[in-house]
Amino acid sequence: MSDELAITLANCTTKGYVIAPAGYGKTHLIAMSVKTAKQRQLILTHTFAGVNSIKAKMAALKVPASLYQVDTIASWSLRLCLAYPKGSGWKVDNPTSKQWNKLYESCSGLLTKAFIRHIIVCSYAGVYVDEYQDCSDLQHTLVCALAEVLPCRVLGDPMQAIFDFDGGKPVDWDVSIYPHFDCLGQLETPWRWENARQPELGAWLKAARATLEQGQKIDLLHGLPPSVKRVYTDSEYLSSKQYSSLCGLLGHDESVIALHGGDQQSKNKTHLLARTMAGRFSSIEEVEGKELHAFFKKLDAAKNHQECFLLTLEFAKKCFTGVADTLTAGTKRGEVANQNKGTKYPLVLQAANAYLNNPQIIHLKSFFLALKDNPETSAYRRDLLYRFLSVLKIHIDGDAKTLSDSAILYQRDMRHTGRPISHRKLIGTTLLVKGLEYDHAVILDADALDAKDLYVAMTRGSKSLTIIGTSRHLPAR
């Protein structure tokens, strides 16, 4: 890591940017720069996972806690607007997805007021904004308002700008950054792969990035390092190649991420492939948990316990394989069923009957736990399952009146604690894992990815990369 670049950031008195490719030590750079500061710095990012990562790096490098405050742009803006409701005109404690853009506008307006600027200057000596490629135009406007009163350093990677904003546009570096911010430097060493003892992979990815930046295609037939494997297939055999490739990565405890692109069709494919893999690979859910919230709304509105159970049964099939084959005919109809000598899975039957006889949430939880422990049912959407069980616990503990309210509480807490899943073999989309690191990465249907999604996918694995597709040159479109 360049000590000179860290000092350059710390000494910045206006506003500047650093280009930080994936895996090049951006978080380390921020921590080292803050460590050289003499006064408190505000560090903003986009997710609580990012907040936790920065705090962990600060602790590892023994940066005094008095020198920094780390927060998400969303939380910091909300807290400031709620603290000064007359100045901001903002009174909503828990904004919905459609309200966040209005919040950023309110916060930007608040930052134009002299008394707020005085408070900001008295609170911080400078600001850092991480993962700047994930900023919307409205968030950029807010940061520019901060930059009028504080030295501002933004760090990011335009090649990873794949966020899909709800009602907003991503910041355009060519229009909004390069002409108005000073270039403070660019990170040059692919530390993720150096530290994993895969320098050849790091060097190849660095060259691939340059190729993609120039609008050119990567040649998969020549110059691949040993840790990059190209799996060629005709489109007819794509599914079987994906299945066999993932099976080949099951014989160890190292982490594996298999990746589709970020469009809705690809999101559906992740769950289908996880089901095909019978839970040996588990799929990752969207952060918002829209499917879970929709289910709880239906459950709260159900007219009777039989309807509740049938809704629950359909939801269980989205979490586990083999559900239908595990239940008796009566149970599948939402009826209390008799147990006899031929009952193959009595514990599941007993749990289902307990809920049908007494439809309390604790019995619903017991039914899902019985499915989880059953040898013939495998969880393939563990992320969804663990979120579901966590919501049930909140409701059982009496923290919320309805399941929908419990789900809202859980969603709020999860933004701070992170995903509840710890499985080592995962299937997801580029959007859901951007910024995260795994031992091995597999790009599924690589022909479907554009240049930026492709770059994000290629840089997730520190030890190996497997690319499955029909084309010799990528991106194929």
N, C-alpha and C positions, 0 to 999 in steps of 0.2 A: 504494500500500500504506500502511495506517495505521501510522505509527510509534508512536502511542499504544497500539494494540492489541498490538504487539510488546512494548512495555514492560510492559503489563498482564500478559502471559503470563510475562515474565521475573520480575516481582515477585510472582507467585502463590506463596503460602506453604501453601496447603491442596491442594484438588483442584478443578479446574474444566474446563469444556468450551468449545469454539469450534465453531459451526456453519460449515462451509466448503463451499459449493456447488461443483460441478464447474467447474474453470477459473477460479476466483476468486483464485488465488495462495496456496494453503495452504502449499506447500513454501517459498515465499519468506517467508511469515510466520514459519515455524519457524526458518529460517536467521537472519532479522533479530532474532528474540527471543533465540536462543542467542548471537548476536554481542554482545548487551548484557550477557550473564551474566559473572560474575566467576570462576565455578568450573565444573567439568566436568559436562555434562548427558548423560543417557542418552536416546537417541532410538530408539524401537522402531516398526517397521512390519511388514508382512505378507509382502512378497516382496523378493527380491534386486534386482528391477527398481526397486522403491521405494527400497531402500537406495542404489542407484547414483544415482537421481534426486536424493535428498537430499544425498548427498556432492557431486554435481556443482554443486548450488545453493550449498552451503557454500563450495566452491572459487571459484565465480563471484563471490560476495559477500565473499571473502577473510576468512572466519571462521577464526580460528586452530584448527588441528587439536587443540590441547590442551584446547579447550572442549567437545568432544563425542565420543561414541562412538555410531555408528549400527549397528543390527543388526535382524534379524527377531525377532519374539517367539519363534518356534520355536527358532532357533539360540541365542539368549541363554539361554533356559530349559534347553535341552539341555546347553549348556556348563557352566552353573551346577550342574545336577544331577550331571553326570559328575565335576565337580571335587570334589564332596562326596557320594560314593556312600553312605556310612554314614548321613548325615543325610537324604538324599533317598530312599534305597532304590532308586536307579535305576542300571542297569548296561548298558543297551542303547545301543550307539554309533550305530546307524542305524535309528531307529524307522520302522515301516511306518505306513501311513495310520491303521490301527486303534489304534496305540499312542500317537499324539500326545496324545489326550485324557487318557490316564493320566499322560503326562509332565507336562502342565499341572497336574494334580492334585498330582503329586509336588513340582513346583516351588513351588506355592502353599503346600504344607505346609512345605517347606524355609524359605520366607520368614517363617514364624512363629517360627523359632528365633532366639534373642537374638544368637548369634555371627554368624549370616548377616546379620542386620539391621545389626550393627556394621560388617561388611565392606561392605555396600551404602552405608551412610552415609559411610564413609571413601572410597568410590570415586566417588560422584556427589553433586551438590548438588540435582538435580532430574531429573524424567523427563517426556518428551513421547511420546505414542502417536499415530501418524498413522493415517489411514484407519480410525477407530474403528468405523465401521459394519460393518467386516469382522471384528470380534472375535466369537468365540463366548462363551457364558456362562462357560465354563471359563477362557478367556483373560481375561475381565473380572474374574473372581475373583482371578486372578494379579495383574492391574494394581492391584486394590484393596488387595492385600497390599503391593505396592510403595508405594502411596499412603499407607500407615500410617506410613512412615518417610521419604518424600521428597515434596516438592511435586510434584503430578502434573497435567499438562495433556493432555487428550485432544481431538483434532481430527478431525472427520468430517462426514459428510453422510447423515443417515438416509434421504434420498431415493435414495441409491445402495446401499442394503442389499439386495443381490441374491445374496450368497454362499449356496451350498448346502453346509452343513456335514455332514461324515461322522460321524453319531452325536452331533452336538451341536446346540445351538440358537443362533441369532444373538442378540446382546445386545439387549434391549428398552430403548430409550431412555426410554420413558415410565415404566418401572418401575425401571430400574437407573441411569439417568444424571440425568435432570432433577430428581428429588427429592433426590439425594445429592451432586451436583456443582454448584458455582457456575457461572453463566453468565458467561464472561469476555468474550464478544462474538460477533459474526457478521460474516463477510466480506461486503461489499456490492457490490464492483465486479467485473464479468465481464471480467477482464483478458485471458483467452484471445482474446476477440473484439475487444477494444480493440486489442491488439497486432497482430492480423491485419487491422486496419483494416475491421472489420465490426461497428461499434458497434450498428447496427440489429438484427443477428442476436443479439448479446449481450443487448440490451434485450428482444427478443421471447422469448428463452429464459428470461430472468429472470421475465417475466410468466407464461410457461408453467409454470415451476416453482411459482409461487405458486398457480396454478390447480390443478395436480395435488396440491399439499399440502392444499388445501381439499377434496379428493375430487371435484373437478369435472372436466369434459372440455374439451379444447382444440378450438376451432373452426378447421378448416383451410380454410374458405371465405372468411373475412374477416380482414384485418389481417396477412397474411403479408408479411414484408420481401422484397425482391428476391432475397436469397440463399437463401430457403426455397422449394422447389418441391414442389407436391403433384401426384403422378401418380395420377390416379383410374383404377381398372380394375375390371371385373367379375371375380369369382373365377375364371371360365373362362379369362381372358386374363392372369392374374397372372404366370405363368411367362414369357410373351413380353414383358410390360411390364418385368419385372425384367431380362431379357436385353438389351432395347433400351436401357434406362436405363444399364446398366453399360457397354455398348458406347459410349454417348455420352460416357463419362468416360475413354476410352482415349487421347484425342488430346493428352495433356500428361504431364509427368513428376511432377506433384504427387501426393501420397499420397491414396488413396481407401480407405475401409473400408465394406464392405457388411455389414449386420448382421441376423441373426435373433435370436430370443429365446434363452434358455439351456436349454430343455428338451431331452431326448434326441432327439426328432424333429427339432427345429431344427438340432441338431448334425449330423445326417445330411444335412439339406438343404444345409448349407454345402458339403460335399464334392460333392454332386450338381450344384449350380449351378457350382462351379469346373470340374467335368468338362465341363459343357455349354458353358462359356466357353472350353474347349480350352486352359486354362492361362493365358489372358490375365489372369484373376484367380486368385489362389492361396488355398486355404483354410488356416485356422489350426488347429493341433492342440491338444488339451487338454494342460495342463502335465504331468500325470502320465504321459502317453505309454502308456496301458494297451494300446492296439492294437499298438504296437511291441514292448513287453515280451512280450505273448502270442505274437507271431510268432517271436521269438527262442527262446522256450521250445519251441515246436513244432520249430524248426529244430535245436535241440540234441538233441531226442529222435528225430529222423528216423533210420530204419533204414539207409538207403543214399543214395548221392549222387543217384540219380534222384529219390527222394522229396524230397530237399533242393531240387533244382532246380525241381520242380513246385510246391513250397510257395513258393519264391522267385518263381516266375512269377506266382502269384496275388497275391503282395504287390506285385510290379511294376505290376500292373493297378490297384492302389489308388493308385499314385503318378503313373502316366503314362496319357495317352490313346493309342490306336492300337497298343498292344502286340501284340495278336493278329494284326493285319494286317502287322506287321513281321517276324514269325517264320515259318520254314518249318514244314510239317506235322510233320516229324520232331522239330524242336526243341520244338514245343508238346506232344509226347508225352514229352519228357524224354530224347530220343535224340540221339546224335551224328549230325549230318546232313552230307551232301556238299554242297560248294559247286560251282556250275556257272555257265554264262553267264547263266542266267535268275535267279540269286540277286540279289534287289533290294538287300538291305542286307548286304553281306558282312562288314562290321566287327562288326555285331551277331551274325551267325552264328558268326564266328570266336571272339568272346568267350564265347558260349554253349558252343561245343565245347570251349574251353579249360577251362571249369569242369567240364563233364561228363567230360572225360578226366582231369582232376586237380582234384578238388573242394576246392581251397584257398580261403580267404577272399579272398585277393588277386585271384583270378580272378572271384569273385563280385562284388567291387567293380568290376572292369573291365567286367563285363557291364552293370551299372547305369550306369556312365559312358558306355558305348556307346549305351545307350538315351537317356541324357540329351543326347548330342550328335547323335542321329539326327534328321533333319528331319521325320520323320513321327510322332514320339512327343513329346508335350508334357507336361511336369510340371505337374500341377494341384494336387498336394499337396506343394509344395516343402518345407514345414515337416517333414512326415513323411520325405521323401526325404533331406533334409540331416541329420536326426537319425540315420537309418539309416546313411548313409555315415560319420558321425562315430563311431558304435558300431563299425563295421567297422575304422576306423583304429585305435581303441583296442585291438581284438583283434589286428590285424596287428602293432602295436607291442609286443605281448606283455605288456600291462599287466593282463590278466585271462585266466583259463584257458578260460572258456566265453563264448559270445556273450551269454548272459543276465547273466553277471557284468560283462561289458563295458558292457551297457546300464545296469546299476545304477550303475557308475562315471560313465557319461556323464550320467545323470539327476542325480546329485549335483553334478557340475560345472556343468550347465546352470542349476541354481538360482542359481548365482553369476554366470554369464556372460550369461544371458538367451537368448532364442530365436535360433536360427541363421539365421532368415529375414530378408532385407532387401528383399523384393519390395515394390513401391510400390502395387500394387493387390491388395487382400486381401478375403476373405470370412470372417467369423467370427461368434461369438455375443457378446452383451452381456457375459457373464461373463468371456470371454477377453480383452476389450479395455478393461474398466473401468479408468479411471485413465490411459489412453493418449490421445494426441492425433494427429489426422490433418488433412489440409487439407480433405477433403470426406467427408461421411458420407451413406450411403444406408440407409434403414430398409426392409428387405424384409418384405412381409406385415405391415405395421404393425398390422393389426387383431388380430394374435395376441399382442401385447405388453401386459402389465399396466402400471400407472402407473410403477413404479420402473424396470422394464426399458426402458420408453419414454423416461424421462428420461435414463438412462444413454446410450441410443442417440442421442438428439437432441444430446447435448453432446460428441460425439466429434469433430465436424468444426469447424475454426476458420474456414473460409471459406464453406462452403455446406452445406445439408442438403436431401436429397431424401427424400420420404416416399411410399412406394408402398402403396396399399391400397384398400379398397372403401368405407371409412367417412368421413364428413365430420367426425365427432367422435371424438377419441381421449382415453383408451383406449376401445376399442370394447366391451370386456367388463367 
